[in-house]
């Protein structure tokens, strides 16, 4: 009996090809997509085992884990894209616990008909961001949905990391008298993304601030291990994040508007669109709440890092049974910086 010769599929036509339902069907086409697109891009020992999970040794200590989904529109924006954003956002969520990020997972939900060339750009960007951060994508999953049942591509991620001994960073630790620091200018990411939306159509030189913050966090923790809170102000921006922390810790906050760094271009775009830059998303900035005595040392560490050159002290925590976030305005008045009633900028991350 003569066995039929096993056929080998042609390489993916990345320049002209499109994703179809067979790429998510569990057969040869899906295996080829995984091998030629994802394995090649994310190449590392754990992923190359080709299991449905990644197994690796970790030192003793506390582990943290986070998960997130990325549905940003448009997929490509000044300073980044959905791929690099997925890496940066997940690494940052792990780092905000003071942890050292160790590995990521990535799940891709792709709409039938999505161009392979765009998928490669996204995967390559994600791979570069992962390698630059030193945090590998060690496992993942791919699903394809029918045309019209998705919006191009969505990415889901998970990240794990280890917290150094003696470090406990959490939102409920903010206390009256604590200093409130930010690592840089607010609103850059949101304005960069909005500038690419067809319905808005304005031009700006602002790039997204999307970046992995874990190396700066490691230096901050090494300098002052007793940081109380770290948080990255993504959706809802600085205002929503501070309200979340104030509620979590049961404190009030007093801010000074003139101390909050905002680029002139961001402020101008927000005025044009009727937005408040304090509510606009960031993807490469952090909030640090610490003892007042530690503020100067932490500011110095941040300003010495490339991602923290514009770091600033913007206010302090105080006793307030209502847990209000209030701000002294540039005009000398006082306003409550309240929660958002809804989502002013959908699909921003």
Beta strands, then each sheet from edge to edge (+ up, - down):
strand 1: 62-70
strand 2: 76-77
strand 3: 80-81
strand 4: 99-111
strand 5: 137-145
strand 6: 153-163
strand 7: 179-182
strand 8: 229-231
strand 9: 252-256
strand 10: 287-290
strand 11: 312-318
strand 12: 325-328
strand 13: 334-336
sheet 1: 1+ 6- 4+ 5+
sheet 2: 2+ 3-
sheet 3: 8+ 10- 7+ 11- 9+ 12+ 13-
end
